[in-house]
């Protein structure tokens, strides 16, 4: 896949993650952003910052997946 396509996907995922969408959409977006972080160095620190800020206010599903993503980020050194 071309880098420009992946950049577009990352932009849409951040929109879904930050915006007023249902929990399933946010969870899918945060997981996708985690994996896109392997291609783009700037994604994972930004994902961690936003997730750390929003996790306390999310639903149980959001908090569960958020905790898993944060643990994976810690394991990678973020």
VMD Tcl script that builds the backbone (N, CA, C; Angstrom):
set m [mol new atoms 234]
animate dup $m
set s [atomselect $m all]
$s set {name element resname resid chain x y z} {
  {N N UNK 1 A 0.846 -1.175 0.000}
  {CA C UNK 1 A 0.000 0.000 0.000}
  {C C UNK 1 A 0.889 1.236 0.000}
  {N N UNK 2 A 0.499 2.233 -0.744}
  {CA C UNK 2 A 1.292 3.445 -0.849}
  {C C UNK 2 A 1.202 4.254 0.443}
  {N N UNK 3 A 2.281 4.981 0.718}
  {CA C UNK 3 A 2.346 5.791 1.932}
  {C C UNK 3 A 1.240 6.840 1.947}
  {N N UNK 4 A 0.903 7.411 0.817}
  {CA C UNK 4 A -0.147 8.433 0.786}
  {C C UNK 4 A -1.500 7.850 1.197}
  {N N UNK 5 A -1.766 6.592 0.836}
  {CA C UNK 5 A -3.004 5.941 1.259}
  {C C UNK 5 A -3.011 5.728 2.768}
  {N N UNK 6 A -1.869 5.312 3.301}
  {CA C UNK 6 A -1.780 5.089 4.735}
  {C C UNK 6 A -1.929 6.392 5.515}
  {N N UNK 7 A -1.401 7.479 4.971}
  {CA C UNK 7 A -1.575 8.789 5.623}
  {C C UNK 7 A -3.045 9.175 5.667}
  {N N UNK 8 A -3.760 8.913 4.596}
  {CA C UNK 8 A -5.195 9.191 4.565}
  {C C UNK 8 A -5.953 8.356 5.574}
  {N N UNK 9 A -5.573 7.089 5.692}
  {CA C UNK 9 A -6.207 6.209 6.668}
  {C C UNK 9 A -5.925 6.708 8.083}
  {N N UNK 10 A -4.697 7.118 8.345}
  {CA C UNK 10 A -4.344 7.640 9.669}
  {C C UNK 10 A -5.153 8.889 10.000}
  {N N UNK 11 A -5.318 9.765 9.038}
  {CA C UNK 11 A -6.100 10.993 9.255}
  {C C UNK 11 A -7.540 10.667 9.600}
  {N N UNK 12 A -8.138 9.751 8.864}
  {CA C UNK 12 A -9.525 9.361 9.119}
  {C C UNK 12 A -9.636 8.685 10.488}
  {N N UNK 13 A -8.679 7.829 10.819}
  {CA C UNK 13 A -8.725 7.154 12.115}
  {C C UNK 13 A -8.622 8.146 13.276}
  {N N UNK 14 A -7.768 9.156 13.139}
  {CA C UNK 14 A -7.701 10.165 14.194}
  {C C UNK 14 A -9.019 10.937 14.294}
  {N N UNK 15 A -9.635 11.224 13.163}
  {CA C UNK 15 A -10.943 11.889 13.189}
  {C C UNK 15 A -11.971 11.036 13.929}
  {N N UNK 16 A -11.990 9.752 13.635}
  {CA C UNK 16 A -12.934 8.840 14.296}
  {C C UNK 16 A -12.613 8.693 15.782}
  {N N UNK 17 A -11.334 8.663 16.110}
  {CA C UNK 17 A -10.906 8.467 17.491}
  {C C UNK 17 A -11.234 9.682 18.360}
  {N N UNK 18 A -11.075 10.869 17.814}
  {CA C UNK 18 A -11.277 12.104 18.568}
  {C C UNK 18 A -12.728 12.568 18.518}
  {N N UNK 19 A -13.407 12.315 17.419}
  {CA C UNK 19 A -14.750 12.842 17.200}
  {C C UNK 19 A -15.825 12.156 18.023}
  {N N UNK 20 A -17.031 12.624 17.827}
  {CA C UNK 20 A -18.203 12.089 18.530}
  {C C UNK 20 A -18.782 10.913 17.742}
  {N N UNK 21 A -18.177 9.761 17.933}
  {CA C UNK 21 A -18.608 8.544 17.262}
  {C C UNK 21 A -18.869 7.467 18.303}
  {N N UNK 22 A -19.491 6.395 17.884}
  {CA C UNK 22 A -19.781 5.288 18.799}
  {C C UNK 22 A -18.485 4.611 19.241}
  {N N UNK 23 A -18.583 3.909 20.357}
  {CA C UNK 23 A -17.421 3.284 20.972}
  {C C UNK 23 A -16.732 2.302 20.023}
  {N N UNK 24 A -17.500 1.514 19.304}
  {CA C UNK 24 A -16.898 0.532 18.396}
  {C C UNK 24 A -16.024 1.215 17.342}
  {N N UNK 25 A -16.472 2.351 16.856}
  {CA C UNK 25 A -15.700 3.098 15.871}
  {C C UNK 25 A -14.407 3.613 16.488}
  {N N UNK 26 A -14.486 4.136 17.705}
  {CA C UNK 26 A -13.304 4.655 18.388}
  {C C UNK 26 A -12.296 3.539 18.680}
  {N N UNK 27 A -12.805 2.384 19.107}
  {CA C UNK 27 A -11.930 1.254 19.425}
  {C C UNK 27 A -11.221 0.757 18.167}
  {N N UNK 28 A -11.961 0.641 17.079}
  {CA C UNK 28 A -11.351 0.223 15.817}
  {C C UNK 28 A -10.286 1.237 15.387}
  {N N UNK 29 A -10.599 2.521 15.521}
  {CA C UNK 29 A -9.659 3.571 15.118}
  {C C UNK 29 A -8.392 3.534 15.964}
  {N N UNK 30 A -8.539 3.363 17.278}
  {CA C UNK 30 A -7.340 3.359 18.135}
  {C C UNK 30 A -6.462 2.145 17.834}
  {N N UNK 31 A -7.074 1.013 17.548}
  {CA C UNK 31 A -6.295 -0.177 17.200}
  {C C UNK 31 A -5.582 0.017 15.867}
  {N N UNK 32 A -6.289 0.573 14.904}
  {CA C UNK 32 A -5.685 0.840 13.592}
  {C C UNK 32 A -4.530 1.822 13.721}
  {N N UNK 33 A -4.707 2.857 14.542}
  {CA C UNK 33 A -3.639 3.836 14.739}
  {C C UNK 33 A -2.419 3.199 15.386}
  {N N UNK 34 A -2.648 2.289 16.317}
  {CA C UNK 34 A -1.520 1.605 16.943}
  {C C UNK 34 A -0.679 0.891 15.881}
  {N N UNK 35 A -1.336 0.164 14.992}
  {CA C UNK 35 A -0.601 -0.569 13.957}
  {C C UNK 35 A -0.018 0.360 12.891}
  {N N UNK 36 A -0.701 1.447 12.585}
  {CA C UNK 36 A -0.135 2.420 11.647}
  {C C UNK 36 A 1.100 3.108 12.235}
  {N N UNK 37 A 1.208 3.101 13.550}
  {CA C UNK 37 A 2.377 3.681 14.211}
  {C C UNK 37 A 3.673 2.975 13.863}
  {N N UNK 38 A 3.585 1.752 13.367}
  {CA C UNK 38 A 4.789 1.049 12.921}
  {C C UNK 38 A 5.358 1.689 11.655}
  {N N UNK 39 A 4.498 2.356 10.895}
  {CA C UNK 39 A 4.925 3.008 9.655}
  {C C UNK 39 A 5.269 4.476 9.868}
  {N N UNK 40 A 4.490 5.129 10.719}
  {CA C UNK 40 A 4.680 6.567 10.961}
  {C C UNK 40 A 5.081 6.790 12.417}
  {N N UNK 41 A 6.280 7.337 12.623}
  {CA C UNK 41 A 6.823 7.514 13.969}
  {C C UNK 41 A 6.005 8.476 14.839}
  {N N UNK 42 A 5.323 9.405 14.253}
  {CA C UNK 42 A 4.610 10.426 15.015}
  {C C UNK 42 A 3.273 9.942 15.566}
  {N N UNK 43 A 2.745 8.835 15.079}
  {CA C UNK 43 A 1.398 8.399 15.471}
  {C C UNK 43 A 1.353 7.897 16.907}
  {N N UNK 44 A 2.257 7.036 17.295}
  {CA C UNK 44 A 2.158 6.411 18.618}
  {C C UNK 44 A 2.282 7.398 19.771}
  {N N UNK 45 A 3.196 8.372 19.743}
  {CA C UNK 45 A 3.205 9.359 20.840}
  {C C UNK 45 A 1.913 10.188 20.892}
  {N N UNK 46 A 1.388 10.525 19.730}
  {CA C UNK 46 A 0.132 11.285 19.679}
  {C C UNK 46 A -1.030 10.428 20.183}
  {N N UNK 47 A -1.062 9.180 19.782}
  {CA C UNK 47 A -2.098 8.255 20.241}
  {C C UNK 47 A -2.046 8.114 21.760}
  {N N UNK 48 A -0.860 7.958 22.300}
  {CA C UNK 48 A -0.710 7.824 23.751}
  {C C UNK 48 A -1.211 9.062 24.477}
  {N N UNK 49 A -0.861 10.240 23.981}
  {CA C UNK 49 A -1.276 11.483 24.625}
  {C C UNK 49 A -2.798 11.620 24.633}
  {N N UNK 50 A -3.425 11.368 23.511}
  {CA C UNK 50 A -4.883 11.496 23.417}
  {C C UNK 50 A -5.569 10.426 24.254}
  {N N UNK 51 A -5.066 9.212 24.185}
  {CA C UNK 51 A -5.671 8.109 24.925}
  {C C UNK 51 A -5.561 8.329 26.434}
  {N N UNK 52 A -4.421 8.797 26.887}
  {CA C UNK 52 A -4.227 9.073 28.308}
  {C C UNK 52 A -5.217 10.127 28.796}
  {N N UNK 53 A -5.491 11.100 27.953}
  {CA C UNK 53 A -6.425 12.163 28.306}
  {C C UNK 53 A -7.873 11.679 28.321}
  {N N UNK 54 A -8.260 10.821 27.392}
  {CA C UNK 54 A -9.660 10.433 27.209}
  {C C UNK 54 A -10.075 9.147 27.916}
  {N N UNK 55 A -9.128 8.334 28.376}
  {CA C UNK 55 A -9.479 7.011 28.886}
  {C C UNK 55 A -10.384 7.077 30.112}
  {N N UNK 56 A -10.201 8.035 30.969}
  {CA C UNK 56 A -10.997 8.124 32.197}
  {C C UNK 56 A -12.461 8.440 31.918}
  {N N UNK 57 A -12.754 9.040 30.778}
  {CA C UNK 57 A -14.111 9.467 30.457}
  {C C UNK 57 A -14.822 8.532 29.487}
  {N N UNK 58 A -14.150 7.464 29.069}
  {CA C UNK 58 A -14.722 6.558 28.087}
  {C C UNK 58 A -15.575 5.472 28.728}
  {N N UNK 59 A -16.262 4.741 27.882}
  {CA C UNK 59 A -17.090 3.619 28.341}
  {C C UNK 59 A -16.181 2.472 28.788}
  {N N UNK 60 A -16.793 1.422 29.316}
  {CA C UNK 60 A -16.024 0.265 29.767}
  {C C UNK 60 A -15.237 -0.369 28.616}
  {N N UNK 61 A -15.852 -0.474 27.447}
  {CA C UNK 61 A -15.169 -1.031 26.285}
  {C C UNK 61 A -14.002 -0.171 25.835}
  {N N UNK 62 A -14.214 1.129 25.848}
  {CA C UNK 62 A -13.153 2.078 25.477}
  {C C UNK 62 A -12.000 1.968 26.472}
  {N N UNK 63 A -12.321 1.932 27.753}
  {CA C UNK 63 A -11.279 1.844 28.778}
  {C C UNK 63 A -10.511 0.530 28.684}
  {N N UNK 64 A -11.220 -0.555 28.411}
  {CA C UNK 64 A -10.578 -1.860 28.286}
  {C C UNK 64 A -9.578 -1.879 27.135}
  {N N UNK 65 A -10.031 -1.476 25.957}
  {CA C UNK 65 A -9.125 -1.472 24.801}
  {C C UNK 65 A -8.038 -0.426 24.977}
  {N N UNK 66 A -8.397 0.712 25.539}
  {CA C UNK 66 A -7.404 1.759 25.782}
  {C C UNK 66 A -6.291 1.289 26.698}
  {N N UNK 67 A -6.643 0.565 27.747}
  {CA C UNK 67 A -5.632 0.037 28.664}
  {C C UNK 67 A -4.716 -0.951 27.950}
  {N N UNK 68 A -5.287 -1.773 27.087}
  {CA C UNK 68 A -4.474 -2.736 26.331}
  {C C UNK 68 A -3.514 -2.024 25.384}
  {N N UNK 69 A -4.014 -0.995 24.706}
  {CA C UNK 69 A -3.166 -0.230 23.781}
  {C C UNK 69 A -2.068 0.498 24.553}
  {N N UNK 70 A -2.421 1.101 25.690}
  {CA C UNK 70 A -1.410 1.795 26.501}
  {C C UNK 70 A -0.342 0.821 26.994}
  {N N UNK 71 A -0.741 -0.376 27.364}
  {CA C UNK 71 A 0.231 -1.383 27.798}
  {C C UNK 71 A 1.166 -1.758 26.644}
  {N N UNK 72 A 0.618 -1.930 25.450}
  {CA C UNK 72 A 1.457 -2.231 24.286}
  {C C UNK 72 A 2.414 -1.080 23.991}
  {N N UNK 73 A 1.928 0.149 24.144}
  {CA C UNK 73 A 2.779 1.314 23.918}
  {C C UNK 73 A 3.900 1.370 24.955}
  {N N UNK 74 A 3.576 1.083 26.213}
  {CA C UNK 74 A 4.617 1.058 27.264}
  {C C UNK 74 A 5.658 -0.013 26.948}
  {N N UNK 75 A 5.193 -1.149 26.480}
  {CA C UNK 75 A 6.110 -2.250 26.137}
  {C C UNK 75 A 7.071 -1.836 25.015}
  {N N UNK 76 A 6.590 -0.977 24.119}
  {CA C UNK 76 A 7.434 -0.493 23.009}
  {C C UNK 76 A 8.277 0.716 23.398}
  {N N UNK 77 A 8.097 1.221 24.612}
  {CA C UNK 77 A 8.932 2.333 25.086}
  {C C UNK 77 A 8.314 3.706 24.907}
  {N N UNK 78 A 7.001 3.797 24.732}
  {CA C UNK 78 A 6.342 5.100 24.600}
  {C C UNK 78 A 5.705 5.512 25.889}
}
mol reanalyze $m
mol bondsrecalc $m
mol representation Tube
mol addrep $m
